[in-house]
Amino acid sequence: MNPRWGVIVAEVPDALADELAYVLGRDGLGVELEPAAAATTRLKVYWAQALSRPLPVDAAAEALRAFGLDPAACALRSEAVEDGRWVERYQATLKPLPLGERFVVVPGDTWPQATTRRIVRVVPGMAFGTGEHATTRQCAASLERLVRPGSFWLDLGTGSGILAMIAKLCGAARVLAVDVDPASIEVAREGFEANGLVEGIEAREGSIEGLEGSGFDGVAANIFSSFFLRHAAGVAASLRPGGVLVAAGFLTDDLPEIREAFADAGLRVRATGAEGPWALVEAERV
C-alpha cells in the first residue's frame, strides 16, 4: 500500500537553512529544521504522497544546485512517513492570520472571530503560502500600496496563489499567476474558486519565459535570490515602462547583488524593506 505521506530530507549549510526552507518548503505541508553535523542543518519538507504525483525530489535537487550545492553531498533523499494523523494535528494548529492592513488569511473552512478584514481562504497546510512567512507578509503589504484599480499584474511563482488573490482584491482588473509546479497551479485555482475569484484571474504552469513584452503594470515575485540574478532582464521585459516589481524571497545579505542585477536589467530600486533576515525590494522599470 502506498504511504499517504512522505518527507524530502537534505543536509544543508546552516547559513542557507532558512532560505532553503522557504524555497523547498513553500508548497509542502510543513518544514522542520534540526541540527545535523557541524555547521549543518537537517531540512525536512513534508508532502502528501500519491501514486500519481511522486515527491518532487528532482525539483529539490534543482533548487539545491541553484544555491551552488551538490544534491549528493547534501544527502538529498525521500522517505515514507507513518500516518499517525500528524497532518490533521498540524492543520488543527493553523489559525487565522492578519495579512497587511486589510486581509485575514483563513485555512480551509474555519471561520475567524468577528473581523472587519477581508477573508482570504487558502488550502490548509500550505505553510509558505498562508502569510506565516515574512516574505509573504512583506509582499502583501507592498501590494496593498501599489496595486491600482484596473491594473494588470503577474504573480510569478504563485505557490498557493495568495499574492495573486491579494492583487485582485486590491483592484487589479487582470492577474496572471504562474508557477513551474503543476500541483501549485491546482492549489491556486482551488483558492481562487474558494474565494469567489472566477473572473480576471488565471493560473497556469510556467515561469517568466514567454512573458516578455506582456506589459504588466506590476509583478509580484516571491522566489529566491538566484532566480532574480538569472532572470532580472526577463522580469524587466515583462513590465511596461514605469511598471513596478515587488521582489522578495531572499535575505538582506543578498541585497547588493540583487540591486546590481536589477540596475543592469533597467530596474530602478525605489524602496527596500526587511523583516528579520528577509528582504524586499520595490523596483520600477525605467
C-alpha positions in Angstrom: 0.0 0.0 0.0 1.4 3.4 -1.0 2.2 5.6 2.1 0.0 8.7 2.4 2.8 11.0 3.4 6.4 11.5 2.6 9.3 13.7 3.5 12.2 15.1 1.5 15.4 15.4 3.6 18.6 17.3 2.9 21.6 18.2 5.0 22.4 21.9 4.2 24.8 24.6 5.5 23.4 26.5 8.5 23.9 29.8 6.6 21.4 28.7 3.9 19.0 26.8 6.0 16.3 29.5 6.3 16.3 30.4 2.7 16.3 26.8 1.5 13.5 26.0 3.9 11.5 28.7 2.2 12.4 27.6 -1.4 12.0 23.8 -0.8 9.0 24.0 1.5 6.9 26.8 0.1 4.4 24.2 -1.5 4.8 21.5 1.1 2.7 20.6 4.1 5.3 21.7 6.6 9.0 22.1 7.3 11.3 21.0 10.1 14.8 22.2 10.8 17.1 20.3 13.2 20.8 20.3 13.9 22.9 17.9 12.0 26.7 17.7 11.6 28.9 20.7 12.4 27.6 23.9 10.7 24.9 21.8 9.0 21.1 21.7 9.4 18.9 18.8 8.5 16.0 20.2 6.5 12.8 18.1 6.3 9.9 19.0 4.0 6.7 17.0 4.4 4.4 16.3 1.4 1.2 14.4 0.6 2.2 11.2 -1.2 0.3 9.9 -4.1 0.9 7.3 -6.8 0.0 9.8 -9.5 2.4 12.5 -8.0 5.7 11.4 -6.6 7.6 13.5 -4.2 9.4 16.4 -6.1 12.9 15.2 -5.4 14.1 16.3 -8.8 12.8 19.8 -8.2 14.6 19.9 -4.8 17.8 18.8 -6.4 17.5 21.6 -9.0 16.9 24.1 -6.2 20.0 22.9 -4.3 22.1 23.3 -7.4 20.8 26.9 -7.8 22.4 27.6 -4.5 25.7 26.0 -5.6 25.1 22.8 -3.6 25.6 19.2 -4.7 22.5 17.2 -4.0 24.5 14.1 -3.4 26.7 15.9 -0.9 23.6 17.1 0.8 22.4 13.5 1.1 19.2 14.5 -0.6 16.6 11.7 -0.2 12.9 10.9 0.3 11.4 8.8 3.0 7.9 7.5 3.8 6.2 8.9 6.9 3.9 6.9 9.2 0.4 8.4 9.2 -0.3 8.8 12.9 -2.8 11.6 12.0 0.1 14.1 12.1 -1.3 16.1 9.2 -4.7 16.6 10.9 -2.9 17.7 14.1 -0.7 20.1 12.2 -3.6 21.6 10.3 -5.6 22.0 13.5 -2.9 24.3 14.8 -3.4 26.7 11.8 -5.2 29.9 12.9 -6.5 32.9 11.0 -3.6 35.3 10.3 -3.9 39.0 9.7 -2.1 40.0 6.5 -1.3 43.6 5.6 -3.9 46.2 6.8 -6.9 44.8 5.0 -6.9 41.0 5.0 -7.0 37.9 7.2 -5.9 34.6 5.8 -8.1 31.7 6.9 -7.1 28.0 6.4 -9.7 25.8 4.9 -13.3 26.0 6.1 -12.5 27.5 9.5 -14.2 30.8 10.4 -12.4 33.6 12.3 -13.9 35.7 15.1 -15.7 38.8 14.1 -13.4 40.9 11.8 -13.7 43.8 9.6 -10.8 42.4 7.4 -11.5 40.8 4.1 -11.2 37.0 4.5 -8.9 35.1 2.1 -9.2 31.3 2.2 -6.2 29.1 1.4 -5.7 25.3 1.3 -4.6 24.1 4.8 -1.0 23.0 5.1 0.5 25.4 2.6 2.9 26.7 5.2 4.6 29.2 3.0 1.5 30.4 1.3 -0.7 31.3 4.2 1.0 34.5 5.5 3.1 32.7 8.1 6.3 33.6 6.3 7.8 37.0 6.5 8.2 37.3 2.7 4.5 36.7 2.1 3.6 39.4 4.7 6.1 41.9 3.1 4.7 41.3 -0.4 1.1 41.6 0.7 1.8 45.0 2.4 3.5 46.3 -0.8 0.6 45.1 -3.0 -1.9 47.0 -0.8 0.0 50.2 -1.6 1.0 49.6 -5.2 -1.9 47.9 -6.9 -4.1 50.4 -8.8 -7.7 49.8 -9.9 -7.8 48.4 -13.4 -4.2 47.3 -13.5 -2.6 44.1 -14.9 -0.4 42.1 -12.5 1.7 38.9 -12.7 2.2 36.7 -9.6 5.5 34.9 -10.5 6.0 31.7 -8.6 2.5 31.8 -7.2 2.5 28.8 -4.9 -0.8 28.9 -3.1 -1.9 31.8 -5.2 -2.3 34.1 -2.2 -0.5 37.1 -3.7 -2.5 36.8 -6.9 -5.6 36.9 -4.8 -4.4 39.9 -2.8 -3.6 41.8 -6.1 -7.1 41.0 -7.4 -8.8 42.0 -4.2 -6.8 45.3 -4.2 -8.4 46.3 -7.5 -6.3 44.7 -10.3 -8.5 44.1 -13.4 -6.4 41.1 -14.5 -4.0 38.9 -12.7 -1.9 36.1 -14.2 -0.4 33.6 -11.7 2.3 31.2 -12.9 4.4 28.5 -11.3 6.6 25.7 -12.6 4.9 23.2 -10.2 1.6 21.9 -11.7 0.5 21.0 -8.2 0.8 24.6 -7.1 -1.4 25.6 -10.0 -4.1 23.2 -8.9 -3.9 24.7 -5.4 -4.0 28.2 -6.7 -7.1 27.5 -8.8 -8.8 25.9 -5.8 -8.1 29.0 -3.8 -9.4 31.3 -6.5 -12.7 29.3 -6.6 -13.0 29.2 -2.8 -12.7 33.0 -2.7 -15.2 33.6 -5.5 -12.5 34.9 -7.8 -13.5 33.5 -11.1 -13.1 36.4 -13.4 -10.0 38.3 -14.4 -7.6 35.9 -12.6 -5.8 32.9 -14.2 -3.3 30.3 -13.0 -1.2 28.4 -15.4 2.0 26.4 -15.5 5.2 28.4 -16.5 7.7 31.0 -15.5 9.0 34.3 -16.9 9.9 32.8 -20.2 7.5 33.8 -22.9 6.1 36.7 -20.9 8.5 39.4 -22.2 6.5 42.2 -23.7 3.3 41.4 -21.8 3.1 45.0 -20.5 2.3 44.2 -16.9 1.7 47.1 -14.6 3.2 45.1 -11.8 5.0 41.9 -11.0 5.0 40.2 -7.6 7.8 37.6 -7.4 8.3 35.9 -4.0 11.0 33.4 -5.1 14.7 33.3 -4.2 17.9 35.3 -5.0 19.4 33.0 -7.7 16.2 33.4 -9.8 16.5 37.2 -9.8 20.2 37.1 -10.6 19.5 34.9 -13.6 16.2 36.3 -14.8 16.1 40.0 -13.9 16.2 41.0 -17.6 13.2 38.8 -18.4 11.2 40.2 -15.5 12.0 43.8 -16.5 11.0 43.0 -20.1 7.6 41.7 -18.9 6.8 45.1 -17.4 5.6 48.2 -19.2 7.8 51.3 -18.8 7.1 52.6 -15.3 5.7 49.2 -14.2 6.7 48.1 -10.7 8.3 44.9 -9.4 7.7 43.6 -5.8 10.6 41.2 -5.3 11.1 39.0 -2.2 12.2 35.6 -1.1 15.9 36.4 -0.4 18.0 37.5 2.5 19.2 41.0 3.3 22.8 39.8 2.7 21.7 39.3 -1.0 20.7 42.9 -1.5 23.9 44.2 -3.0 23.8 41.5 -5.7 20.1 42.0 -6.3 20.5 45.7 -6.7 23.3 45.3 -9.2 21.3 42.7 -11.2 18.2 45.0 -11.3 20.3 48.0 -12.3 21.8 46.0 -15.2 18.3 45.0 -16.3 16.9 48.5 -16.3 15.1 48.3 -13.0 15.4 51.2 -10.6 15.1 50.3 -6.9 12.6 52.6 -5.3 12.5 51.1 -1.8 13.7 48.2 0.2 12.4 46.6 3.4 13.3 43.9 5.8 11.6 41.6 8.3 14.2 39.7 10.3 16.8 38.4 7.8 14.3 38.6 4.9 14.5 41.4 2.4 12.0 43.0 0.0 12.7 45.3 -3.0 10.3 47.5 -4.8 11.7 48.5 -8.2 10.5 50.3 -11.3 11.2 49.7 -15.0 12.9 52.8 -16.4 
